[in-house]
Amino acid sequence: MISANETHLGPPLSAVLGVWKEGESILNDRSSMAASKLHALWNHPAGPKTIHFWAPTFKWGISIANIADFSKPPEKLSYPQQIAVTCTGLIWSRYSTVITPKNWNLFSVNVAMAGTGLYQLSRKIRHDYFPEMEEATAKE
């Protein structure tokens, strides 16, 4: 029970400040860790200061355009274009793992290109060579 002369305002100020300082040091550790990771990315041989970063980054536009074409009717897809997208994705995915330094941005964009190209090719082949499968799917 609290007496009339005592006021209970919570933990003593020194305890609150101790927790504050502890939290502040954790934040400083995390922010310095984040800063060091950003610094490492910035200075990486395939980082944003090089073409090895920006070329694959802009190459994502091809994969995004191919994803946008998922809604396009299969008869409007082009075999040469989709074969080129697929082969480029497969070849450069392999290349990106054997070069030094390894360029994971290049690897990921090319895996996406190969995947979207294969999907578009499968749509085109099903439409051109297996029309009965499409008709059965449309009836359901």
C-alpha positions in Angstrom: 0.0 0.0 0.0 1.3 3.5 -0.9 1.4 5.9 2.0 0.1 9.5 1.6 3.6 10.8 1.5 4.7 8.5 -1.3 3.8 8.9 -4.9 4.1 6.0 -7.2 5.2 7.2 -10.6 6.6 4.0 -12.0 10.2 2.8 -12.1 13.0 5.1 -11.0 14.3 7.5 -13.6 17.7 5.8 -13.5 16.1 2.5 -14.6 14.2 4.2 -17.4 17.4 6.0 -18.6 19.3 2.6 -18.5 16.7 1.0 -20.7 16.8 4.0 -23.0 20.6 3.9 -23.3 20.4 0.1 -24.0 17.8 0.6 -26.7 19.8 3.5 -28.2 22.9 1.2 -28.4 20.9 -1.5 -30.1 19.6 1.0 -32.6 23.1 2.3 -33.2 24.4 -1.2 -33.7 21.6 -1.9 -36.2 22.0 1.3 -38.0 25.7 0.8 -38.3 25.1 -2.7 -39.5 22.6 -1.4 -42.1 25.1 1.3 -43.1 27.9 -1.2 -43.5 25.7 -3.4 -45.7 24.7 -0.4 -47.8 28.4 0.6 -48.0 29.3 -2.9 -49.1 26.6 -2.9 -51.8 27.6 0.5 -53.0 31.3 -0.5 -53.3 30.6 -4.1 -54.7 32.3 -4.8 -58.0 28.8 -5.3 -59.5 27.2 -2.5 -57.4 25.3 0.6 -58.4 28.4 2.4 -59.5 28.9 0.0 -62.4 27.2 -1.1 -65.6 27.1 -4.6 -64.1 24.3 -3.4 -61.8 22.3 -1.2 -64.2 22.2 -3.5 -67.3 20.4 -6.3 -65.5 18.3 -3.9 -63.6 16.9 -2.4 -66.8 16.7 -5.9 -68.3 13.9 -6.5 -65.8 11.8 -4.5 -68.3 11.8 -7.4 -70.7 10.6 -9.8 -68.1 7.9 -7.4 -66.9 6.7 -6.9 -70.5 6.6 -10.7 -71.0 4.5 -11.0 -67.8 2.2 -8.3 -69.2 1.8 -10.4 -72.3 0.3 -13.3 -70.3 -3.1 -11.8 -71.0 -2.3 -11.6 -74.7 -4.1 -14.2 -76.9 -1.6 -17.0 -77.8 -2.1 -16.5 -81.5 -0.4 -13.1 -81.1 2.7 -14.6 -79.5 5.9 -15.0 -81.6 7.9 -18.1 -81.6 11.2 -16.4 -82.6 10.7 -13.7 -79.9 9.9 -16.2 -77.1 12.7 -18.6 -78.2 15.1 -15.7 -78.0 13.9 -14.6 -74.6 14.1 -18.2 -73.3 17.5 -19.0 -74.7 18.9 -15.6 -73.5 17.6 -16.3 -70.0 19.1 -19.8 -69.9 22.5 -18.9 -71.4 23.0 -15.8 -69.3 21.8 -17.4 -66.1 24.6 -19.9 -66.4 27.1 -17.2 -67.4 26.2 -15.1 -64.3 27.2 -17.9 -62.0 30.7 -18.5 -63.5 31.9 -14.9 -63.8 33.8 -13.1 -61.1 32.3 -11.4 -59.2 29.0 -13.4 -59.2 26.2 -11.1 -60.3 23.0 -12.3 -58.6 21.0 -9.4 -60.1 22.0 -10.7 -63.6 21.2 -14.3 -62.5 17.7 -13.5 -61.1 16.6 -11.4 -64.1 17.7 -14.2 -66.5 15.9 -16.9 -64.6 12.8 -14.7 -64.8 13.4 -14.3 -68.5 13.8 -18.0 -69.1 10.7 -18.8 -67.0 8.4 -16.3 -68.7 9.7 -17.3 -72.1 9.1 -21.0 -71.4 5.6 -20.2 -70.2 4.8 -18.2 -73.3 6.2 -20.9 -75.5 4.0 -23.5 -73.8 0.9 -21.3 -74.3 1.8 -20.9 -78.0 2.5 -24.6 -78.6 -0.7 -25.7 -76.8 -2.7 -23.2 -78.9 -1.1 -24.2 -82.2 -0.6 -28.0 -81.8 -3.2 -29.0 -79.2 -6.3 -27.0 -79.9 -8.6 -29.7 -78.5 -7.0 -29.1 -75.0 -7.9 -25.5 -75.2 -11.5 -26.2 -76.3 -11.9 -28.6 -73.4 -10.6 -26.0 -71.0 -12.9 -23.3 -72.5 -16.0 -25.6 -72.1 -15.3 -26.1 -68.3 
